[in-house]
Amino acid sequence: MKKRVAHLITALDIGGTEQMLLNIVPRLNEHGLENHVICMKGRGVIGRELTEKGVVVHYLDFNHPWDILKSARRFLVKMKTFEPEVLVTYLVHADFFGRIFGSIMLGIKGVVYRRGPYLKWEFLSHFDRWTQKKVARHLVVSNWLKRELEKNGFEKRKIQILPNSVEIAAFEDLPVETRNKY
């Protein structure tokens, strides 16, 4: 049986995190994982592209704060139906939504993929520290971010560096002199 992974993201409009998800998740499916993407709000071009690449995408339609109960119910139903072993969250809203409804209510071990610290927003950093016990692994993109989390009391054993990657094939058609600049 394939290992099931749910990826929870705030939105699927064009952005760096969204593009990274589009580059990685279809490949994970090719390597024996079953991945579903759950988008909190909107439909977005990246959502359509994920679907075209064979990735199952679910939408929670969380477009207004009053939608939280309906969106949480949709999320819980999708998670109980899919039964993932791992919940990977991307961006601040999905991180917290996933910790509350995925980790606390369903008992799923969460993985937080961090592109930047919440430490500069004091109210978020309190919630982040309060809920970090529900996180199985903090995936960070740099040594600097790993050190920042460690300085702020995050468990060292839970922090793992997973650098962003670049698709080399995308640069093959560039003239040699342009490629050498990078």
N, C-alpha and C positions, 0 to 999 in steps of 0.2 A: 504494500500500500504506500502511495506517495505521501511524503510529509506535506502537511497543509500549512500555508502561511497566509495570513491576512495582512494587507498593507493599508493602514488608515491614513488618509491625507486630508488636509483642510479643503483644497480645491484642485481642479485639474486644468486651470488656465496655463498659459505659457509662462514658465519660470524655471529657475535653475533646479530646484528640487523636483519639480514635476518632470522636467526633461530627463533628469537622472533616473527617475522611476520608469519612464518610458524606455530608456536604454537598458535597464537592468532586469526588470520583471519578466519580459518575454524570454530572455536568456535563462532565467531561473527555471522557467517551465520546461525548457529544452533539457535541463539537467536533472529531471526527475522530481521536481517540486511541483505542487499544485498551489498556485498563487491566485488570490482574489484581491482586487483593489476596492476599497470602500472610500468613497468621496463624501465628505460632509456636506458641501454646498456646491451648487452649480453643476453644469455639464462639461464645459470646456473642451477645447480642441485636443488636449492630451488624452482626455477620456475617450474620445472617438478613435484616436490613433492606437491606444491600448486595445480597444475592442477589435480594431482591424487586425491587430497582431495576435488575436486569439486569447487575450486576457479577459477574464470575467471582471466586469466593473459594476459595482452596486452604488446607488446614490441614496443618501439619507435625507436630502432636501432640507437641510438645516440652514435656512436663509435669514432667520430672524430669531432673537432670543426666545420668543414665545414658542418656537418650534422644538425646543430642547426635549420635551417629553415624547413627542411623536418621533423625533429623530433617534432618541435613545431606544425607543421601542423597536424601530426598524433595525437599528444596529444589533440589538440583542437577538432579534429573530434571525437575522442573517448570520450572526456568529454561532447561534445554536444549530442552525441548518448546516453551515459549512464545517463547524467544529475544528478550527485551526489549532495547531499545537503552539504556534507563535503568533503574536500580534506585533507588527512593526509599525511605529507611528512616525509621522513626518510633520514637522512644523508645530508651533506652540498649541494651537487649538486642538489638533488631533492628538498631541501628546497627552494633554490633560483629559480630553474626552475618553481616550483609550485607557488611561489609568483608572478613571472612575468607573466607566461602564464595562471595560474589558477585564481589567485586572481585579478590581475590587468586587464587582458584581458577578463576574463569570469565573474568576480565578485563573484567567489565562496569564501566562508569564509574558510580560511585555518586553519589547526591545525598543529603546528610544534611539532614533537616529538623529543626532544633533548637528545642525549646520552652524549653530552659534549659541552662545550661552544666554540664559534668561537672567543672568546675574545682574545685568544693568537695570532691570526692572524689579525693584524691591518686592512688590506684591507678588510677582510671578516667582521670584526666587524662593519665597516662603512656601508657596504651594508646591514648588518643584522639590524642595527638601522634604516636605511633609509626605509626599507621595513617592519618593524615590525608592522606598522599600518594596514597592510593587513592580519595580523595573528589574528584569533579569540581567540586562546588559545595556550599557550606554555606549553606542557606537559614535565615535567622534572622528572628525576628518583631519585632525592635526595634533601634534605633540603639545602645542600651546593650549589648545582647548582641554586636553587631558589634564595638564597641570592646573588649569583654572578650576576644573571640577574638583580635583584633589584638594586644592587650597580651600575650597568651599565645603569640605566635609563629605564629598561623595566617596563611596567605597572604591578603593583602588582596584580591587579584584573584579569589579563590575564594569570598569572602563576599558574599552578596546578601541584601538585606532584602526579605522577602515578608510584610507584615503580615497578621495574622488579619483576617477579614472578618466582617460581620454580615449576616444575611439580613433585609433591611428589611421584606419582606412579612410576616414573622412578627409584626411589631409593628403592622400596619395596623389590627387590630381593637381595639387598646387605646384607651381614651378619650383625647381630645386632651390633657387635663391630665396624664395619666400619661406620654404620649409626650414631652411637653415637658420632663419631668424628666431625660430621658436626652440 
